[in-house]
């Protein structure tokens, strides 16, 4: 389920909980909503509200940290790709094929990471070695350096390509991580309880209902941001692909 659908579902749950609370208010006996009862309801609401605020705040901070880390890792990997291209260029014409594969690697990363997808609409296999820097490493190892300078460039290219490969597999292994479903369900339950108590205590008039709607949109928007930033390469809020496109402009086929 996409982050927008999850945010919309959370909004619907909160509005439904509010309507349930308002419906209960009209049906409950008066002594269930007297001053003493409302004090207990407010105390319970304060506890759940504090838990919800802490959980949501920590999730937003964690998602933002992960998002910033993904952005920094992408820029670092792109810098290594450009450096590898420069090293291969210095080696000589023997690396033309490897540089062409490097260019294709960037194009593939753009398509798979930013939702361009394949022409047939089938998702690419993240564990397909042919779509990584490893074939380029094989080509680098196959080079036959003629002197010490070329041997140094070959060693340097292998080191840089190894760092690129490590960053790629790290991104693959962490790319499927997101907000745990159980945690999301519990958080939505807490929030729905809060909004149900709002409806239970609120007088049923348009002003109150509009305020609760705005509050529901705000909370659902926060959940949307958490879920969306948990997948930094796709979605509405995603890491910019500008570093990759800039790299394409500096790497020749």
Backbone bond lengths (Angstrom), bond angles and torsions (degrees), N, CA, C in turn:
res aa  C-N    CA-C-N  psi(-1)  N-CA   C-N-CA  omega(-1)  CA-C   N-CA-C  phi
1 X - - - 1.464 - - 1.514 109.17 -
2 X 1.341 117.36 133.02 1.438 121.17 -179.35 1.514 112.55 -71.73
3 X 1.329 114.32 162.61 1.462 119.43 -178.35 1.528 112.10 -63.37
4 X 1.345 116.59 -33.33 1.470 119.29 179.23 1.524 110.37 -67.51
5 X 1.333 116.44 -41.65 1.465 119.75 178.30 1.527 111.23 -64.71
6 X 1.338 115.89 -39.41 1.462 119.06 178.71 1.527 110.43 -64.63
7 X 1.340 116.20 -44.47 1.459 119.59 177.36 1.520 111.77 -60.40
8 X 1.350 116.56 -41.96 1.460 120.15 177.71 1.516 112.12 -64.92
9 X 1.337 116.54 -38.87 1.466 119.97 178.68 1.520 111.08 -65.56
10 X 1.331 116.77 -39.52 1.469 120.50 177.80 1.524 109.98 -63.50
11 X 1.334 116.73 -43.94 1.465 120.38 178.22 1.526 110.79 -59.48
12 X 1.334 116.80 -44.30 1.466 120.53 179.98 1.529 110.96 -63.35
13 X 1.330 116.73 -40.08 1.467 120.09 178.72 1.521 111.67 -63.19
14 X 1.339 116.45 -41.63 1.460 119.97 -178.03 1.528 111.18 -68.27
15 X 1.329 115.82 -41.30 1.470 118.78 178.10 1.524 110.18 -65.36
16 X 1.340 116.59 -42.21 1.466 120.11 179.11 1.526 110.96 -62.72
17 X 1.335 116.72 -40.56 1.463 120.12 178.48 1.528 110.36 -63.14
18 X 1.317 116.88 -40.13 1.469 120.17 178.18 1.522 110.95 -62.71
19 X 1.330 117.03 -44.29 1.468 120.79 179.37 1.525 111.19 -64.16
20 X 1.324 116.76 -37.56 1.471 119.67 176.41 1.521 110.48 -62.67
21 X 1.354 115.60 -43.42 1.463 119.33 178.09 1.516 112.29 -61.25
22 X 1.347 117.40 -41.39 1.466 120.69 178.37 1.517 111.52 -66.26
23 X 1.355 116.13 -37.32 1.463 119.26 178.88 1.534 110.51 -66.58
24 X 1.342 116.95 -40.39 1.462 120.30 177.98 1.523 111.34 -64.54
25 X 1.338 115.93 -36.58 1.471 120.00 -179.98 1.527 111.10 -58.35
26 X 1.329 115.77 -38.79 1.465 119.38 -178.51 1.523 112.53 -74.45
27 X 1.353 117.77 -20.10 1.462 120.79 -174.47 1.531 113.20 -102.83
28 X 1.325 117.01 -22.14 1.463 119.33 -176.40 1.532 110.84 -73.68
29 X 1.336 116.60 147.15 1.477 119.22 174.34 1.530 110.67 -62.59
30 X 1.321 115.64 156.14 1.462 120.29 -175.24 1.526 112.43 -61.54
31 X 1.335 117.43 -35.67 1.460 118.43 -176.16 1.535 111.90 -71.27
32 X 1.341 118.67 -13.78 1.460 121.16 175.15 1.526 112.08 -75.99
33 X 1.310 115.82 -15.94 1.462 120.51 -179.35 1.522 111.73 -123.14
34 X 1.334 116.50 28.41 1.463 118.91 176.96 1.535 110.07 -75.37
35 X 1.304 117.33 -176.87 1.467 121.25 -174.49 1.519 112.40 -60.57
36 X 1.348 116.34 -43.36 1.464 119.58 -178.95 1.530 111.02 -65.04
37 X 1.326 116.65 -41.40 1.470 120.18 179.59 1.532 110.88 -64.55
38 X 1.324 116.44 -41.51 1.458 119.60 -179.97 1.531 111.82 -65.19
39 X 1.351 116.06 -33.65 1.465 118.67 177.14 1.528 110.98 -63.07
40 X 1.324 116.78 -42.44 1.463 120.24 178.65 1.529 110.30 -65.99
41 X 1.318 115.81 -41.72 1.481 119.51 178.72 1.523 110.44 -61.33
42 X 1.335 116.39 -41.09 1.465 119.51 -179.69 1.528 111.52 -66.39
43 X 1.336 116.94 -38.09 1.466 119.85 177.91 1.530 110.97 -63.76
44 X 1.338 116.03 -45.59 1.468 119.79 178.61 1.531 110.76 -63.65
45 X 1.330 115.94 -39.77 1.467 120.33 179.03 1.520 110.90 -65.01
46 X 1.325 116.93 -37.83 1.464 120.37 179.84 1.530 111.10 -64.13
47 X 1.339 116.26 -40.60 1.471 119.54 179.61 1.524 110.62 -64.63
48 X 1.339 116.80 -50.39 1.466 120.65 -179.34 1.530 110.43 -65.49
49 X 1.336 116.29 -37.36 1.462 119.65 178.58 1.515 112.23 -63.90
50 X 1.335 116.30 -39.91 1.462 119.70 177.55 1.522 111.47 -64.37
51 X 1.343 116.49 -44.76 1.466 120.56 177.38 1.525 111.19 -60.04
52 X 1.325 116.42 -44.34 1.466 120.50 -178.93 1.517 111.39 -64.78
53 X 1.338 116.45 -42.50 1.457 120.06 -179.40 1.527 111.25 -64.89
54 X 1.336 116.94 -41.94 1.454 120.53 178.54 1.529 110.95 -63.74
55 X 1.342 115.58 -47.29 1.467 119.70 -178.58 1.519 111.09 -62.66
56 X 1.332 116.78 -45.40 1.463 120.41 -178.37 1.522 110.97 -66.81
57 X 1.335 116.68 -40.43 1.462 119.47 178.31 1.512 112.64 -63.65
58 X 1.347 116.39 -43.65 1.461 120.14 178.39 1.522 111.29 -64.63
59 X 1.338 117.01 -38.59 1.459 120.23 179.15 1.522 111.61 -64.88
60 X 1.326 116.56 -42.26 1.464 119.71 178.91 1.526 110.63 -64.22
61 X 1.329 116.95 -43.42 1.464 120.23 178.76 1.529 111.46 -63.60
62 X 1.348 116.14 -42.14 1.462 120.22 179.40 1.523 111.22 -65.63
63 X 1.339 116.65 -43.39 1.465 120.11 179.50 1.532 111.18 -63.52
64 X 1.327 116.43 -39.77 1.470 119.53 178.91 1.526 110.92 -66.28
65 X 1.332 116.94 -38.67 1.466 120.55 177.68 1.527 110.66 -63.82
66 X 1.338 116.83 -44.96 1.465 120.61 178.38 1.526 110.94 -62.95
67 X 1.322 116.14 -39.91 1.469 120.68 179.50 1.528 110.66 -63.22
68 X 1.324 116.52 -46.37 1.463 120.25 179.24 1.528 111.21 -64.71
69 X 1.335 116.91 -36.55 1.462 120.30 178.48 1.525 110.97 -65.49
70 X 1.345 115.96 -41.62 1.464 119.66 178.22 1.525 111.07 -63.56
71 X 1.328 116.53 -40.22 1.464 120.38 178.48 1.530 110.80 -64.09
72 X 1.334 116.97 -42.70 1.464 120.54 179.70 1.533 111.21 -67.03
73 X 1.333 116.54 -39.60 1.462 120.13 179.09 1.519 111.36 -65.85
74 X 1.337 116.64 -38.31 1.464 119.55 178.03 1.519 110.86 -63.34
75 X 1.330 116.75 -47.26 1.460 119.88 -179.36 1.527 111.19 -63.38
76 X 1.328 116.26 -37.29 1.462 119.79 178.20 1.524 110.75 -66.06
77 X 1.330 116.95 -42.49 1.463 120.47 179.77 1.525 111.13 -65.57
78 X 1.329 116.81 -40.81 1.463 119.96 178.87 1.527 110.41 -64.46
79 X 1.328 116.44 -39.12 1.464 119.35 177.42 1.526 110.55 -61.55
80 X 1.326 117.35 -39.06 1.469 120.47 178.33 1.526 111.03 -67.52
81 X 1.342 116.47 -36.89 1.468 119.78 178.45 1.527 110.17 -63.13
82 X 1.329 116.68 -45.04 1.470 120.05 178.40 1.529 110.47 -63.55
83 X 1.326 116.73 -40.48 1.465 120.56 177.76 1.530 110.68 -62.83
84 X 1.346 116.67 -42.76 1.461 120.15 178.28 1.518 110.90 -60.84
85 X 1.333 116.35 -41.56 1.466 119.55 178.04 1.519 111.20 -61.63
86 X 1.330 117.46 -40.57 1.464 120.47 178.70 1.529 111.54 -65.15
87 X 1.324 116.27 -40.24 1.467 120.06 179.13 1.525 110.20 -64.46
88 X 1.334 116.55 -43.37 1.462 120.18 179.38 1.524 110.98 -65.70
89 X 1.332 116.00 -35.93 1.471 119.39 177.69 1.522 110.40 -63.73
90 X 1.328 116.66 -41.34 1.465 120.20 178.80 1.531 111.77 -65.96
91 X 1.333 116.94 -28.34 1.466 119.75 -178.70 1.522 110.90 -65.39
92 X 1.345 115.92 -41.80 1.461 118.20 178.56 1.514 113.37 133.78
93 X 1.335 114.68 -170.49 1.460 121.04 -175.17 1.531 113.41 -67.29
94 X 1.319 117.69 -16.92 1.468 119.87 -179.53 1.530 112.49 -65.66
95 X 1.314 116.88 -15.88 1.473 120.61 -176.24 1.524 112.80 -101.87
96 X 1.333 117.80 12.22 1.468 120.24 -178.21 1.528 110.77 -59.89
97 X 1.329 116.86 -43.25 1.465 120.31 -179.61 1.532 111.14 -65.10
98 X 1.314 116.84 -42.00 1.464 120.24 178.93 1.525 111.15 -63.54
99 X 1.318 117.07 -38.85 1.467 120.20 178.63 1.521 110.90 -67.55
100 X 1.334 116.72 -35.57 1.459 119.69 175.85 1.522 111.89 -63.77
101 X 1.335 116.56 -39.68 1.465 120.03 176.43 1.517 110.87 -66.89
102 X 1.309 117.39 -32.34 1.457 121.22 177.74 1.524 110.32 -64.99
103 X 1.314 115.73 -40.65 1.464 121.11 177.18 1.532 109.93 -62.51
104 X 1.333 116.28 -45.11 1.464 120.79 179.45 1.530 111.09 -63.99
105 X 1.325 115.90 -34.25 1.464 120.29 178.19 1.522 111.28 -61.92
106 X 1.324 116.96 -42.82 1.466 120.75 178.34 1.523 110.56 -64.35
107 X 1.326 116.84 -42.43 1.466 120.17 179.08 1.527 110.83 -61.96
108 X 1.335 116.40 -42.17 1.464 120.55 179.09 1.522 110.72 -64.16
109 X 1.323 116.69 -40.02 1.471 120.98 179.49 1.523 110.60 -62.77
110 X 1.322 116.96 -39.50 1.455 120.58 178.16 1.524 110.89 -63.57
111 X 1.336 116.99 -43.87 1.461 120.48 -177.14 1.521 111.85 -69.02
112 X 1.318 116.77 -43.18 1.464 119.97 -175.32 1.527 112.53 -78.81
113 X 1.326 117.20 -31.84 1.453 120.03 -174.45 1.503 115.32 -88.78
114 X 1.326 117.56 -23.41 1.463 119.52 -174.99 1.519 113.05 -118.59
115 X 1.336 115.42 26.10 1.461 119.53 168.49 1.500 115.82 78.70
116 X 1.351 119.34 9.89 1.451 118.84 176.73 1.532 110.66 -68.47
117 X 1.350 113.55 -36.27 1.462 119.19 175.44 1.504 113.22 71.84
118 X 1.345 116.16 174.65 1.441 121.77 175.97 1.516 110.11 -84.17
119 X 1.329 116.36 165.11 1.455 120.07 -177.51 1.519 111.59 -64.72
120 X 1.335 117.58 -32.99 1.460 120.60 179.93 1.519 112.89 -86.62
121 X 1.352 116.69 0.90 1.464 121.24 176.98 1.506 114.28 81.29
122 X 1.345 118.02 -1.04 1.465 120.93 -179.45 1.518 109.55 -82.05
123 X 1.341 118.79 133.95 1.455 120.55 179.17 1.518 111.28 -67.90
124 X 1.316 116.34 144.49 1.453 120.77 179.45 1.521 111.31 -76.03
125 X 1.339 115.34 152.67 1.451 121.31 178.73 1.520 108.91 -80.79
126 X 1.347 118.91 116.10 1.465 120.42 -177.78 1.525 112.40 -65.47
127 X 1.343 117.47 -18.54 1.464 121.20 -179.20 1.532 112.20 -98.10
128 X 1.322 116.75 11.00 1.460 120.67 176.76 1.528 109.10 -73.52
129 X 1.341 116.55 108.15 1.466 121.45 -175.02 1.522 111.31 -63.85
130 X 1.332 116.81 -27.43 1.468 119.32 -178.56 1.522 112.11 -66.68
131 X 1.354 116.86 -17.76 1.457 121.00 179.76 1.532 112.08 -98.75
132 X 1.329 116.48 17.75 1.459 121.23 179.19 1.521 109.89 -117.69
133 X 1.318 115.81 -175.60 1.458 121.14 -179.44 1.535 111.73 -80.29
134 X 1.310 117.98 -6.59 1.462 120.67 -174.63 1.531 114.20 -62.85
135 X 1.354 120.27 -39.88 1.470 118.23 173.91 1.534 112.39 -60.21
136 X 1.322 116.73 -32.12 1.461 119.85 177.01 1.524 110.23 -68.31
137 X 1.327 116.51 -36.67 1.464 120.02 176.19 1.532 110.80 -62.57
138 X 1.337 116.51 -39.46 1.470 119.81 177.32 1.529 110.35 -60.94
139 X 1.345 115.87 -42.81 1.464 119.75 178.94 1.526 111.23 -65.12
140 X 1.318 117.60 -36.05 1.467 120.80 179.37 1.530 110.24 -67.99
141 X 1.332 116.34 -41.49 1.464 119.48 179.60 1.527 111.76 -65.72
142 X 1.330 116.33 -27.15 1.462 120.56 -178.37 1.534 112.60 -78.07
143 X 1.324 116.79 -8.62 1.466 119.45 179.28 1.531 110.20 -66.29
144 X 1.310 115.34 150.99 1.470 121.82 178.16 1.520 109.00 -117.87
145 X 1.331 116.76 88.16 1.472 119.62 -177.24 1.533 111.69 -62.62
146 X 1.327 113.81 136.20 1.475 118.99 -175.84 1.516 112.29 -87.71
147 X 1.330 117.95 -20.79 1.458 120.05 -177.63 1.518 109.24 -150.34
148 X 1.329 115.36 -178.28 1.457 121.43 -176.83 1.528 112.18 -63.41
149 X 1.334 116.37 -36.53 1.464 120.25 -179.62 1.525 110.80 -63.15
150 X 1.331 116.11 -43.74 1.459 119.31 178.74 1.525 111.69 -68.68
151 X 1.333 117.43 -35.42 1.461 119.76 176.98 1.531 110.71 -63.96
152 X 1.331 116.38 -38.17 1.465 120.27 177.84 1.524 110.93 -64.84
153 X 1.333 116.36 -42.57 1.462 120.15 178.69 1.527 111.26 -65.65
154 X 1.333 116.69 -38.49 1.456 120.00 177.72 1.538 111.06 -63.26
155 X 1.320 116.35 -44.81 1.468 120.50 178.83 1.517 110.81 -62.59
156 X 1.334 115.58 -42.26 1.464 119.73 179.71 1.529 110.45 -63.68
157 X 1.318 117.44 -41.91 1.465 121.40 179.48 1.519 111.26 -63.29
158 X 1.331 117.47 -38.26 1.459 120.75 178.95 1.533 111.20 -67.55
159 X 1.319 116.49 -38.18 1.463 119.95 178.59 1.530 110.63 -65.33
160 X 1.326 116.73 -47.23 1.471 120.70 -178.19 1.526 110.34 -65.49
161 X 1.339 117.48 -43.27 1.464 120.14 179.64 1.529 111.02 -65.05
162 X 1.334 116.71 -33.48 1.465 119.60 175.81 1.515 111.57 -63.53
163 X 1.327 117.17 -39.38 1.462 120.85 177.55 1.530 110.75 -65.82
164 X 1.336 116.68 -37.75 1.469 120.54 177.53 1.525 110.37 -64.87
165 X 1.328 116.32 -43.01 1.469 120.47 179.57 1.522 111.00 -63.05
166 X 1.327 116.33 -42.22 1.466 120.13 179.10 1.528 111.12 -61.31
167 X 1.333 116.71 -43.58 1.466 120.30 179.43 1.530 110.85 -65.12
168 X 1.333 116.53 -36.44 1.468 119.77 179.52 1.520 111.30 -63.35
169 X 1.329 116.78 -49.38 1.469 119.09 -177.46 1.518 111.42 -68.59
170 X 1.318 116.56 -30.54 1.465 119.02 175.11 1.529 110.49 -64.22
171 X 1.355 116.52 -41.59 1.461 120.52 178.72 1.523 111.05 -66.44
172 X 1.342 117.21 -37.27 1.463 120.77 179.05 1.522 110.82 -64.48
173 X 1.324 116.66 -44.09 1.463 120.46 -175.72 1.524 112.70 -72.08
174 X 1.324 117.21 -26.12 1.470 119.98 -179.44 1.518 112.26 -102.65
175 X 1.333 117.84 -4.09 1.461 120.34 -174.84 1.515 114.40 -70.12
176 X 1.341 117.37 -23.98 1.460 120.52 -179.05 1.527 112.82 -91.07
177 X 1.326 116.51 -2.34 1.458 118.52 179.73 1.525 110.17 -71.77
178 X 1.287 115.38 148.24 1.451 120.52 178.76 1.512 109.64 -162.75
179 X 1.316 115.71 -166.23 1.455 120.22 179.36 1.526 109.07 -72.15
180 X 1.338 118.75 123.39 1.467 120.38 179.99 1.525 111.22 -58.05
181 X 1.335 116.18 137.40 1.465 121.16 -176.56 1.522 111.70 -60.94
182 X 1.332 116.11 -43.69 1.467 119.36 -179.04 1.527 111.05 -60.88
183 X 1.321 116.73 -41.73 1.467 120.60 179.71 1.525 109.83 -63.89
184 X 1.333 116.26 -42.11 1.461 120.33 -179.98 1.525 110.90 -63.23
185 X 1.328 116.88 -41.89 1.465 120.62 179.85 1.528 110.94 -62.89
186 X 1.325 116.39 -43.94 1.466 120.14 179.37 1.515 111.06 -64.50
187 X 1.330 116.75 -42.13 1.465 120.23 179.50 1.524 111.11 -62.53
188 X 1.333 116.77 -43.41 1.464 120.34 179.07 1.532 110.21 -65.27
189 X 1.336 117.09 -35.64 1.472 120.01 176.68 1.525 110.79 -62.07
190 X 1.340 115.81 -45.53 1.469 119.20 177.78 1.520 111.19 -59.02
191 X 1.322 115.68 -46.20 1.462 120.27 -178.11 1.530 111.04 -65.22
192 X 1.333 116.42 -40.75 1.467 119.80 179.13 1.533 110.42 -63.53
193 X 1.332 116.32 -38.18 1.470 119.74 176.93 1.535 110.32 -61.57
194 X 1.332 115.81 -43.51 1.464 119.34 178.72 1.520 111.40 -59.23
195 X 1.323 116.60 -46.65 1.466 119.68 -176.87 1.526 111.16 -71.22
196 X 1.323 117.18 -29.43 1.463 119.06 175.41 1.527 110.47 -65.46
197 X 1.341 116.65 -39.47 1.464 119.21 177.31 1.524 111.39 -69.35
198 X 1.349 116.61 -32.06 1.472 118.65 174.52 1.530 109.78 -59.99
199 X 1.352 115.15 -47.89 1.463 118.62 -179.91 1.509 112.62 -65.51
200 X 1.336 116.85 -31.51 1.461 121.44 -179.10 1.527 111.48 -67.26
201 X 1.337 115.95 -32.42 1.458 120.07 -176.29 1.524 113.36 -100.62
202 X 1.333 117.33 -16.96 1.464 120.26 -172.62 1.528 111.06 -85.17
203 X 1.315 117.08 138.71 1.471 119.48 173.25 1.529 109.70 -69.08
204 X 1.314 118.59 136.19 1.468 121.45 -175.88 1.523 112.76 -75.32
205 X 1.323 117.01 82.20 1.457 120.26 176.38 1.538 108.71 -132.56
206 X 1.320 118.71 158.99 1.468 121.87 -174.39 1.525 114.12 -58.24
207 X 1.325 117.46 -36.19 1.464 119.85 -178.83 1.520 111.04 -63.17
208 X 1.315 115.89 -48.12 1.465 120.41 179.40 1.526 110.49 -61.60
209 X 1.323 115.91 -43.99 1.465 119.48 -178.13 1.532 110.90 -63.92
210 X 1.323 117.44 -39.34 1.466 120.17 178.23 1.528 111.33 -64.38
211 X 1.329 116.45 -41.44 1.468 120.12 178.19 1.525 110.77 -61.82
212 X 1.338 116.51 -42.45 1.461 120.11 179.19 1.525 110.67 -66.11
213 X 1.325 117.34 -36.73 1.465 120.59 177.08 1.525 110.91 -61.55
214 X 1.338 116.19 -44.64 1.466 119.82 178.47 1.523 110.50 -62.44
215 X 1.308 116.41 -41.32 1.460 120.97 178.49 1.530 110.24 -63.53
216 X 1.334 117.35 -41.79 1.464 121.23 179.17 1.521 110.90 -64.05
217 X 1.316 116.67 -41.16 1.470 120.07 177.85 1.529 110.17 -62.62
218 X 1.320 117.58 -41.01 1.459 121.46 -179.31 1.529 111.48 -63.99
219 X 1.332 116.13 -45.93 1.463 120.10 -179.40 1.523 110.42 -66.90
220 X 1.334 117.08 -44.12 1.468 120.30 177.99 1.523 110.87 -62.62
221 X 1.333 116.64 -35.10 1.464 119.97 176.60 1.512 112.09 -64.75
222 X 1.340 116.40 -37.32 1.464 119.67 177.15 1.533 111.23 -64.84
223 X 1.338 116.84 -42.66 1.469 120.21 177.28 1.521 110.19 -64.01
224 X 1.324 116.67 -40.62 1.468 120.89 177.10 1.526 111.10 -57.93
225 X 1.331 117.38 -45.06 1.463 120.65 179.67 1.523 111.91 -62.01
226 X 1.325 115.96 -41.73 1.470 119.85 179.73 1.522 110.64 -61.88
227 X 1.332 116.69 -48.68 1.463 120.76 -177.75 1.523 110.55 -67.04
228 X 1.325 116.77 -40.29 1.463 120.26 -176.13 1.524 111.43 -69.42
229 X 1.329 117.73 -42.64 1.455 120.22 -179.06 1.525 112.69 -74.74
230 X 1.346 116.53 -13.44 1.464 119.37 175.88 1.519 111.65 -69.07
231 X 1.352 117.08 -17.06 1.461 122.62 175.26 1.533 107.00 -122.08
232 X 1.330 117.07 83.72 1.468 120.73 -166.91 1.516 116.01 -68.23
233 X 1.339 118.59 -15.44 1.460 119.33 -176.69 1.521 113.35 -98.45
234 X 1.325 118.04 -4.85 1.459 121.63 178.71 1.523 108.24 -134.34
235 X 1.328 115.94 171.51 1.453 119.59 176.39 1.515 112.70 95.24
236 X 1.314 114.54 -174.30 1.464 120.72 -177.87 1.524 110.86 -72.58
237 X 1.324 116.80 -46.27 1.470 121.81 177.17 1.522 107.26 -99.43
238 X 1.330 117.02 105.14 1.455 120.35 -175.65 1.521 110.91 -137.95
239 X 1.319 114.07 161.03 1.466 120.28 177.58 1.525 109.21 -65.01
240 X 1.313 115.96 136.70 1.461 120.15 -178.72 1.524 111.42 -66.02
241 X 1.344 115.70 140.94 1.457 120.52 176.53 1.532 112.62 -91.49
242 X 1.324 116.69 7.93 1.461 120.88 -177.78 1.526 113.15 -58.97
243 X 1.372 119.83 -39.72 1.473 118.31 177.45 1.526 112.97 -58.52
244 X 1.336 117.56 -39.27 1.461 120.26 178.73 1.523 111.37 -67.31
245 X 1.312 116.75 -42.32 1.462 119.62 179.45 1.534 110.77 -66.55
246 X 1.311 115.73 -35.07 1.459 118.92 175.90 1.523 110.93 -66.09
247 X 1.359 116.17 -37.85 1.458 119.90 177.67 1.517 111.41 -63.82
248 X 1.339 117.41 -37.73 1.467 120.62 178.99 1.524 111.68 -60.16
249 X 1.328 114.75 -32.52 1.469 118.72 -178.80 1.529 111.92 -72.46
250 X 1.349 117.19 -17.47 1.459 120.47 -177.95 1.523 113.36 -106.98
251 X 1.340 116.05 -5.81 1.460 119.77 -178.70 1.514 108.54 -110.97
252 X 1.282 117.99 123.15 1.461 121.86 -179.96 1.506 111.89 -86.26
253 X 1.339 115.35 152.28 1.463 119.62 177.22 1.531 109.58 -70.90
